[in-house]
Each structure stands twice: as C-alpha cells, then as structure tokens.
C-alpha cells in the first residue's frame, strides 16, 4: 500500500528543519559573515574609483535608460507580468518562471543578509533612485546584485523554453537571440554600476550565482513541474516548506527590506502551486487556448485583463484584511506572543517592538523563538505571506474560473 505522505517529502522537510536548528545552535550566519564580509567590503571600497570613472560620463539619457531597464527587471514588474503570462495560455512557462523567481529571490536575499556587505558609499558616489522601488532597494545590502541574478536566470530560462518548444528555429536566429540576451544582461549589470547601486563585485557575484541557479534549475525544472501539476500531497508539503523557509532565513547585521520581499514572493509561489495543483486539468494543461490563436484573440485577452486585474487586486486587499483579523486572534488563542511592525495598530509601539529592532546574533529571523522565550513573532510576516498567497491563488484559480463562466 502506497504511503499517503511520500518518504522523500518527510526527509526533505526534516532536512530543512535540522538545518534551521543546527544553524542557530552553531551560529552559522555569524561565522559565514565574519569570513566573507571583510573580503567583499574591501572589494566594494577598492571598486569605488571604477564607479566614479563610469559616472564621469553621466547624462540625462543614460540616467533614463538605465533607470528604465532596471524597472523592467525588478520584482514588481515580474509580479505584474506573470499573471498576464498565465492568462495568455502559457501556463507551464508562467509557473516555471514564478517558481524560479521565488527561488532566485530567496537565495539572493539570503546571501545578501548573511554577508551584510555595504553598497557603494554616497558621497562620493552618486546613487540614482528614480522610483520608490529603487529607494527601497537601496536599503538592502549589496552583495550579490539581485537585478543581475534575476535577469540571467529568467532570461536564460526563457531562452531555453523558446528553443525547446521551437526545434526548427534557424541557427542564425538562435545565435542572434543568445547574443541579445547576453547584451541585455551586460546592460543590466553595467547600469547598476552606473546608477551607483552596486559595485563590480556585486555584479560578478550576481552573475556567478545566477549561472549556478540557472544550471541547477534546468536540471530539475521538469521534475518540479510534474510534482506541482500531478504530484501527491503537494499543497500540504508546500505550506510546510514555505513555513520552514521563513525560519531558515538568516538575520542581517541591521534590518533591511529583504526579508519582506522574500516573504511576499514565497507567498506568491505558495498561491501558484496551490491553485495550479487544484485546477491543472481545467485551466492549465498544455491544450488550453493561447494568445494569437483563433481560440484566444487579442480582444478576448483584453477582456481577460480587464476582468482579471481588478479581481486579483480585490483578493489581495481582502486577504490582507482577513489575515490581519484572524492571525492575531489565532496567535492569542494558542498563547503565541506576537507583535506588528505596522499592519496591526494594536500590536505596534510596544516594548516588544523596541526589542525586535535590536538585532541579536542568530541563525535566522524566526529561529530565535526556539531558544529565546522572550522573543515574539512579527505577525506582519504571516499577514504578508497570506496576502500574496491569496493574490497568486486568484491568478490561477479564481480568475480562470471567471474567464470560463464569461466565455473569455
């Protein structure tokens, strides 16, 4: 008789839990930081003349160009673009890019906060932050460059997808496309240096890590997709994994927005996996209608966008409101101490919040709960996870159901 919970899932989750406990007991984050941070920080300082030399050629055109392409490869852009990819009928590409983005975001931010290496110092270096998103990015640590990492992984996977599903593509076209992707990655990296957001070592770190992650993902993406679409015990496994990943995240030297970013995209991955697993045979199989075919015309796709975008924004708002109400009550009923950084007014401004701002040496943000009884959970983390999980679930479950009812 087949086991209800596959052995590999239990082993994997136990492995993550073991890492959480051992990394806290042996203070792995601090040991890694003390070894790597001085080296990276020295490279950031010695790389300042290179940045200044590049910024001598500053011009309004270059400011606009590099600020613009930085926005195109930012997390908010992908968050807005991926729903359209799902609704265009390219479900496999959309879910793979979503999960790859979540993996890149978690890996890159973990290394950033573990190493806690500074960005280039301003002044003398000019740091140009043209958008609110860029201003928030500037609050993160610098190594490795997330923009470089995300660009090489997602553009590399997109290239692989196009070549895999179009075997008759001309060789010259393949070479030209590959060269364009290389040029685009190069522009992103150079642009981050020009804008003063990163030093050369950050770009190299993002490039190397991106290539490693891309190579790994190309080896496992089919297994992951098969598990998400037709696997056993998928939803409960992914919920447990998402929860453990929150505990496994390292504590930075000083608080940064990186943990919030990864929590949001971990929620997105959870919502996508949950929704796709439930509705794969209805809305996400390989024979669904695709854009630019008679079954899904441009006007019909426009109708999908007009219905889908307001719906997912409404679900995001409702998910957040529901989580703000339920999670504090549930925590109180279970005797779990909680605080809020801003979402729940009644839980902010306490002495507990002041304690939380004093970052203690530890293996991770939440592992401290196992060893320090006076610490508390930031309920905003759970609210953010539920909020983005609800949004992503609506993209692949609720909204396609509406499309079906409306014949879109």
C-alpha positions as CSV (number, residue, x, y, z in Angstrom):
1,X,0.0,0.0,0.0
2,X,1.4,3.4,-1.0
3,X,2.2,5.8,1.7
4,X,-0.1,8.9,2.0
5,X,2.9,11.1,2.6
6,X,5.9,10.2,0.3
7,X,9.1,9.4,2.2
8,X,11.2,12.0,0.2
9,X,8.9,14.8,1.4
10,X,9.3,13.9,5.0
11,X,13.1,13.6,4.5
12,X,13.3,16.9,2.8
13,X,11.3,18.8,5.4
14,X,13.2,17.2,8.2
15,X,16.5,18.2,6.5
16,X,15.4,21.8,6.3
17,X,14.2,21.7,10.0
18,X,17.5,20.2,11.0
19,X,19.4,23.0,9.2
20,X,17.3,25.6,11.0
21,X,18.1,24.1,14.4
22,X,21.8,23.4,13.8
23,X,22.4,26.8,12.1
24,X,21.0,28.5,15.2
25,X,22.9,26.3,17.7
26,X,26.2,26.8,15.9
27,X,25.6,30.4,14.9
28,X,26.4,29.7,11.2
29,X,25.3,33.1,10.0
30,X,27.8,35.0,12.1
31,X,30.6,32.6,11.2
32,X,30.0,33.0,7.5
33,X,29.6,36.7,7.8
34,X,32.9,37.1,9.7
35,X,34.7,35.2,7.0
36,X,33.1,36.7,3.9
37,X,32.0,40.2,4.8
38,X,35.6,41.8,5.2
39,X,36.6,40.5,1.8
40,X,33.5,41.8,0.0
41,X,33.5,45.1,1.8
42,X,37.2,45.6,0.8
43,X,36.3,44.9,-2.8
44,X,33.4,47.5,-2.6
45,X,35.8,50.1,-1.2
46,X,38.5,49.5,-3.7
47,X,36.0,49.4,-6.6
48,X,34.8,52.9,-5.8
49,X,37.2,54.5,-8.3
50,X,35.8,52.4,-11.1
51,X,32.3,53.5,-10.3
52,X,33.4,57.2,-10.2
53,X,35.2,56.8,-13.6
54,X,32.0,55.4,-15.1
55,X,29.9,58.2,-13.6
56,X,32.0,60.8,-15.2
57,X,30.0,60.2,-18.3
58,X,26.7,60.8,-16.6
59,X,23.9,62.2,-18.8
60,X,20.2,62.5,-18.6
61,X,19.8,60.0,-21.5
62,X,21.9,57.4,-19.6
63,X,20.1,58.1,-16.4
64,X,16.7,57.4,-18.1
65,X,17.9,54.4,-20.0
66,X,19.5,52.5,-17.0
67,X,16.7,53.5,-14.6
68,X,14.2,52.3,-17.1
69,X,15.7,48.9,-17.8
70,X,16.2,48.4,-14.0
71,X,12.5,48.8,-13.6
72,X,11.8,46.3,-16.3
73,X,13.7,43.6,-14.5
74,X,12.5,44.5,-11.0
75,X,10.4,42.2,-8.8
76,X,7.3,44.5,-9.1
77,X,7.5,44.2,-12.9
78,X,7.6,40.4,-12.8
79,X,4.8,40.4,-10.3
80,X,2.6,42.3,-12.8
81,X,3.8,40.5,-15.9
82,X,3.4,36.9,-14.7
83,X,-0.4,37.0,-14.3
84,X,-0.6,38.1,-18.0
85,X,1.6,35.1,-18.9
86,X,-0.8,32.7,-17.1
87,X,-3.9,34.2,-18.8
88,X,-2.3,34.2,-22.2
89,X,-2.3,30.3,-22.1
90,X,1.4,29.8,-21.5
91,X,0.8,28.1,-18.1
92,X,4.0,26.0,-17.9
93,X,6.3,28.9,-18.7
94,X,4.4,31.1,-16.3
95,X,4.6,28.7,-13.3
96,X,8.2,27.8,-14.0
97,X,9.2,31.5,-14.1
98,X,7.3,32.2,-11.0
99,X,8.9,29.4,-9.0
100,X,12.3,30.3,-10.4
101,X,11.8,33.9,-9.5
102,X,10.9,32.8,-5.9
103,X,14.0,30.6,-5.7
104,X,16.2,33.4,-7.0
105,X,14.7,36.0,-4.7
106,X,15.1,33.7,-1.6
107,X,18.6,32.6,-2.5
108,X,19.9,36.1,-3.4
109,X,18.3,37.8,-0.3
110,X,19.6,35.1,2.0
111,X,23.2,35.7,0.8
112,X,22.7,39.5,1.0
113,X,21.6,39.4,4.6
114,X,24.0,36.7,5.6
115,X,27.0,38.6,4.2
116,X,25.6,42.0,5.0
117,X,28.1,43.8,2.7
118,X,27.5,47.5,2.1
119,X,26.6,49.2,-1.1
120,X,28.9,51.8,-2.6
121,X,29.3,54.8,-0.3
122,X,27.5,58.0,-1.2
123,X,29.1,60.5,-1.4
124,X,31.4,60.5,-3.3
125,X,29.4,58.0,-5.5
126,X,26.1,59.3,-6.9
127,X,23.3,56.9,-6.2
128,X,20.3,57.5,-8.5
129,X,17.0,56.1,-7.3
130,X,14.3,57.2,-9.7
131,X,11.4,55.2,-8.3
132,X,10.0,54.2,-4.9
133,X,11.0,50.6,-5.6
134,X,14.6,51.7,-6.2
135,X,14.7,53.7,-3.0
136,X,13.6,50.6,-1.1
137,X,16.2,48.5,-2.9
138,X,18.9,51.0,-1.8
139,X,18.1,50.0,1.8
140,X,19.1,46.4,1.2
141,X,22.7,45.1,1.3
142,X,24.6,45.0,-2.0
143,X,26.2,41.6,-2.5
144,X,25.1,39.9,-4.8
145,X,23.2,42.1,-7.3
146,X,19.5,40.8,-7.4
147,X,18.9,42.5,-10.7
148,X,21.8,40.7,-12.3
149,X,20.9,37.4,-10.7
150,X,17.2,37.6,-11.7
151,X,17.9,38.8,-15.2
152,X,20.3,36.0,-16.1
153,X,18.1,33.3,-14.6
154,X,14.8,34.4,-16.1
155,X,16.1,35.4,-19.5
156,X,18.2,32.3,-19.6
157,X,15.2,30.1,-18.8
158,X,13.0,32.0,-21.3
159,X,15.7,31.3,-24.0
160,X,15.7,27.6,-23.1
161,X,11.9,27.5,-23.2
162,X,11.8,29.1,-26.7
163,X,14.5,26.9,-28.1
164,X,13.0,23.7,-26.6
165,X,9.5,24.3,-28.0
166,X,10.6,25.6,-31.4
167,X,13.1,23.0,-32.6
168,X,13.1,24.3,-36.2
169,X,14.5,27.7,-35.3
170,X,17.2,28.8,-37.6
171,X,20.7,28.7,-36.2
172,X,21.4,32.3,-37.0
173,X,18.3,33.3,-35.1
174,X,19.4,31.2,-32.1
175,X,22.8,32.9,-32.1
176,X,21.3,36.4,-32.5
177,X,18.8,35.7,-29.7
178,X,21.6,34.4,-27.4
179,X,23.7,37.5,-28.2
180,X,20.8,39.8,-27.4
181,X,20.3,38.2,-24.0
182,X,24.0,38.5,-23.2
183,X,23.9,42.2,-24.2
184,X,20.8,42.7,-22.1
185,X,22.4,41.1,-19.1
186,X,25.5,43.2,-19.6
187,X,23.5,46.4,-19.8
188,X,21.7,45.5,-16.6
189,X,25.0,44.9,-14.8
190,X,26.7,48.0,-16.2
191,X,23.6,50.1,-15.5
192,X,23.5,49.0,-11.8
193,X,27.1,50.2,-11.5
194,X,26.4,53.5,-13.4
195,X,23.4,54.2,-11.1
196,X,25.7,53.7,-8.1
197,X,23.5,50.9,-6.7
198,X,26.2,48.2,-6.9
199,X,30.0,47.8,-7.1
200,X,31.7,45.4,-9.6
201,X,32.0,42.6,-7.0
202,X,28.2,42.7,-6.5
203,X,27.6,42.3,-10.3
204,X,30.1,39.5,-10.5
205,X,28.5,37.8,-7.5
206,X,25.1,38.1,-9.1
207,X,26.4,36.8,-12.4
208,X,28.1,33.7,-10.9
209,X,25.2,32.9,-8.6
210,X,22.7,33.4,-11.4
211,X,24.6,30.9,-13.7
212,X,24.7,28.3,-10.9
213,X,21.0,28.6,-10.1
214,X,20.1,28.6,-13.8
215,X,22.1,25.4,-14.4
216,X,20.5,23.8,-11.4
217,X,17.0,24.8,-12.4
218,X,17.5,23.4,-16.0
219,X,18.3,20.1,-14.4
220,X,15.3,19.9,-12.1
221,X,12.5,22.0,-13.7
222,X,10.7,19.1,-15.3
223,X,10.6,17.2,-12.0
224,X,9.3,20.3,-10.2
225,X,6.6,20.9,-12.8
226,X,5.5,17.3,-12.7
227,X,5.3,17.4,-8.9
228,X,3.3,20.7,-8.9
229,X,0.8,19.5,-11.6
230,X,0.3,15.8,-10.9
231,X,2.2,15.2,-7.7
232,X,1.0,13.7,-4.4
233,X,0.5,15.7,-1.2
234,X,1.6,18.9,-3.0
235,X,-0.4,21.6,-1.1
236,X,0.5,20.4,2.4
237,X,4.1,19.9,1.5
238,X,4.4,23.4,0.0
239,X,2.7,25.0,3.0
240,X,5.2,23.3,5.4
241,X,8.1,24.2,3.2
242,X,7.1,27.9,3.0
243,X,6.7,28.0,6.8
244,X,10.2,26.4,7.3
245,X,11.8,28.8,4.8
246,X,10.7,31.7,7.0
247,X,12.6,30.2,9.9
248,X,15.6,29.3,7.8
249,X,16.2,32.9,6.7
250,X,19.4,34.5,8.2
251,X,19.3,37.6,10.4
252,X,21.1,40.6,8.8
253,X,23.6,42.8,10.6
254,X,21.0,45.5,10.5
255,X,17.3,45.3,9.5
256,X,16.6,45.5,5.7
257,X,13.5,45.0,3.5
258,X,15.0,41.8,2.0
259,X,13.1,39.5,4.4
260,X,9.8,41.2,3.5
261,X,10.5,40.8,-0.3
262,X,11.2,37.1,0.1
263,X,8.1,36.6,2.3
264,X,5.9,38.1,-0.4
265,X,7.3,36.0,-3.2
266,X,7.3,32.9,-1.1
267,X,3.6,33.6,-0.6
268,X,3.2,34.0,-4.4
269,X,4.8,30.7,-5.0
270,X,2.6,29.0,-2.4
271,X,-0.6,30.5,-4.0
272,X,0.5,29.5,-7.5
273,X,1.3,25.9,-6.5
274,X,-1.9,25.5,-4.5
275,X,-4.1,26.9,-7.3
276,X,-2.4,25.1,-10.2
277,X,-2.5,21.8,-8.3
278,X,-6.2,22.1,-7.8
279,X,-7.2,23.3,-11.3
280,X,-4.5,21.9,-13.6
281,X,-6.8,19.7,-15.7
282,X,-9.3,22.5,-16.1
283,X,-7.3,25.6,-16.8
284,X,-3.5,24.9,-17.0
285,X,-2.9,21.8,-19.2
286,X,-1.0,22.0,-22.4
287,X,-4.0,22.2,-24.7
288,X,-5.6,25.4,-23.3
289,X,-6.3,28.3,-25.6
290,X,-3.3,30.6,-26.3
291,X,-2.9,34.2,-27.3
292,X,-2.8,34.9,-31.1
293,X,-4.8,31.8,-31.9
294,X,-8.5,31.8,-33.1
295,X,-9.4,30.4,-29.6
296,X,-7.9,33.4,-27.8
297,X,-8.0,36.6,-29.8
298,X,-6.5,39.9,-28.7
299,X,-9.9,41.5,-27.8
300,X,-10.7,38.4,-25.7
301,X,-7.3,38.7,-24.0
302,X,-8.0,42.4,-23.3
303,X,-11.2,41.3,-21.7
304,X,-9.3,38.9,-19.5
305,X,-7.0,41.7,-18.4
306,X,-10.0,44.0,-17.7
307,X,-11.6,41.3,-15.5
308,X,-8.5,39.7,-14.0
309,X,-6.5,42.7,-12.7
310,X,-9.3,44.3,-10.6
311,X,-10.2,40.8,-9.3
312,X,-6.7,39.9,-8.1
313,X,-6.3,43.4,-6.5
314,X,-9.6,42.9,-4.7
315,X,-8.5,39.5,-3.5
316,X,-5.2,40.9,-2.3
317,X,-7.0,43.6,-0.3
318,X,-9.4,41.0,1.2
319,X,-6.7,38.5,2.0
320,X,-4.7,41.1,3.9
321,X,-7.8,42.3,5.8
322,X,-8.8,38.8,6.7
323,X,-5.2,37.8,7.8
324,X,-5.0,41.0,10.0
325,X,-8.1,39.9,11.8
326,X,-7.5,36.1,12.0
327,X,-3.8,35.7,12.7
328,X,-3.6,37.8,15.9
329,X,-6.7,36.1,17.3
330,X,-5.3,32.7,16.5
331,X,-1.9,33.5,18.0
332,X,-3.5,34.8,21.1
333,X,-5.6,31.7,21.5
334,X,-2.5,29.5,21.1
335,X,-0.5,31.6,23.6
336,X,2.0,32.7,20.9
337,X,3.5,36.2,21.6
338,X,3.1,38.4,18.6
339,X,3.9,42.0,17.6
340,X,3.3,44.1,14.5
341,X,5.7,46.3,12.6
342,X,2.8,48.3,11.2
343,X,-0.1,46.2,9.9
344,X,-2.0,45.8,13.2
345,X,-2.2,49.1,15.1
346,X,-3.0,47.4,18.4
347,X,0.3,45.4,18.3
348,X,2.6,48.3,17.4
349,X,4.5,50.7,19.6
350,X,5.1,48.2,22.4
351,X,8.3,47.5,24.2
352,X,8.4,44.2,22.3
353,X,8.9,46.2,19.1
354,X,11.8,48.0,20.5
355,X,13.4,44.8,21.4
356,X,12.9,43.4,17.9
357,X,14.9,46.3,16.5
358,X,18.0,45.2,18.4
359,X,19.2,42.5,16.0
360,X,20.8,39.8,18.0
361,X,23.4,37.4,16.6
362,X,21.4,34.4,15.5
363,X,21.0,31.9,12.7
364,X,17.7,33.4,11.4
365,X,14.9,35.8,12.0
366,X,12.5,33.3,13.4
367,X,14.7,30.5,14.7
368,X,15.2,32.6,17.8
369,X,11.8,31.5,19.0
370,X,13.2,28.1,19.7
371,X,15.9,29.4,22.1
372,X,14.7,32.8,23.5
373,X,11.3,32.7,25.1
374,X,11.1,36.4,25.5
375,X,11.1,36.9,21.7
376,X,7.9,37.2,19.7
377,X,6.7,36.6,16.2
378,X,6.2,39.6,13.9
379,X,2.6,38.9,12.8
380,X,3.2,41.1,9.7
381,X,5.2,38.2,8.2
382,X,2.2,35.9,8.3
383,X,-0.1,38.6,7.0
384,X,2.2,39.3,4.1
385,X,2.5,35.6,3.3
386,X,-1.3,35.1,3.3
387,X,-1.9,38.3,1.4
388,X,0.4,37.3,-1.5
389,X,-0.6,33.7,-1.4
390,X,-4.3,34.8,-1.8
391,X,-3.3,37.1,-4.7
392,X,-1.4,34.4,-6.5
393,X,-4.1,31.8,-5.9
394,X,-6.7,34.1,-7.5
395,X,-4.5,34.4,-10.6
396,X,-4.5,30.7,-11.4
397,X,-7.8,29.6,-9.8
398,X,-10.5,32.2,-9.2
399,X,-9.8,34.4,-12.2
400,X,-9.6,31.5,-14.8
401,X,-12.9,30.3,-13.3
402,X,-14.4,33.7,-14.1
403,X,-13.0,33.5,-17.6
404,X,-14.7,30.2,-18.0
405,X,-18.0,31.5,-16.8
406,X,-17.8,34.5,-19.1
407,X,-16.5,32.5,-22.1
408,X,-13.3,34.6,-22.3
